[in-house]
Amino acid sequence: MFGLDFPNDPNGNDFDDYQIATRKTAVYSQDKALEYLSLGLCSEAGEVAGKIKKIVRGDYEGKGAQAYDEVRKKILDECGDVLWYVSELTQLLGFKLSEAAESNIEKLRDRKARGTVQGDGDNR
């Protein structure tokens, strides 16, 4: 699915296959892995936000569809970098990426059922 060499398991999970692939591209010191991955995640999320900020500011207005398509592609690339760091961080914490995705959707479904999707706080 991702154009990478994933295990050919018909019962596999795309998230977990992606996580296996990220391990093959990981180059960082294991003694500072938590710090490295956390800071990298924040940095890449900031790059996503920075590109969106430029759209909000109007940097691409009047520059045509091609400019807008290019910035959308750049945002997509940065989202991929965010995903890489999330994948590596969940691995470091001893979880599969699919577990993070499943846990998140279960939490959101529960919040929706209770009418608490909007608002703030972890325990709503």
WOLINQUI-V905594 format. One record per residue. N is the residue number from 1. NEAR is the number of other C-alpha atoms within 8 Angstrom. D_FIRST is the distance of its C-alpha to the first C-alpha in Angstrom with 1 decimal. Layout:
# WOLINQUI-V905594
n={N N}
near={NEAR NEAR}
d_first={D_FIRST D_FIRST}
This chain:
# WOLINQUI-V905594
n={1 2 3 4 5 6 7 8 9 10 11 12 13 14 15 16 17 18 19 20 21 22 23 24 25 26 27 28 29 30 31 32 33 34 35 36 37 38 39 40 41 42 43 44 45 46 47 48 49 50 51 52 53 54 55 56 57 58 59 60 61 62 63 64 65 66 67 68 69 70 71 72 73 74 75 76 77 78 79 80 81 82 83 84 85 86 87 88 89 90 91 92 93 94 95 96 97 98 99 100 101 102 103 104 105 106 107 108 109 110 111 112 113 114 115 116 117 118 119 120 121 122 123 124}
near={4 4 4 6 5 8 6 5 5 4 4 9 7 7 8 11 11 11 14 9 11 11 8 6 6 7 4 7 6 5 4 8 10 8 7 9 11 10 8 9 12 8 8 12 11 8 9 11 8 8 11 9 8 10 10 7 6 7 7 10 7 4 8 8 6 7 9 10 8 8 9 8 8 9 11 8 8 12 11 8 10 11 8 10 12 10 13 13 11 12 11 9 6 6 9 11 13 9 8 10 8 8 8 8 8 8 8 9 8 8 11 9 7 7 7 9 8 5 6 5 5 4 3 7}
d_first={0.0 3.8 5.6 7.5 9.4 8.4 11.0 10.7 12.1 12.1 13.7 11.5 10.6 7.6 10.5 12.1 9.5 9.4 13.1 13.5 12.0 14.4 17.2 17.0 17.7 20.3 23.8 26.5 29.6 29.2 32.7 31.7 28.1 28.8 30.6 28.2 25.1 27.1 28.6 25.3 23.8 26.9 27.0 23.5 24.1 27.4 25.7 23.8 27.1 29.0 27.0 27.3 31.0 31.5 30.2 32.6 35.4 35.0 34.1 32.0 34.5 36.0 33.6 31.7 28.2 26.9 28.0 26.4 23.0 23.3 24.0 21.2 18.8 20.7 20.4 16.6 16.8 19.2 17.2 14.5 17.5 18.7 15.6 15.9 19.5 19.0 16.6 19.3 22.1 21.0 20.7 24.1 25.5 24.4 21.7 18.1 16.0 15.4 19.2 19.7 17.5 19.3 22.6 22.3 21.5 24.3 26.7 26.0 26.5 29.7 30.9 30.3 32.2 35.0 35.0 34.4 31.1 33.2 35.5 35.2 35.4 33.2 35.4 35.6}
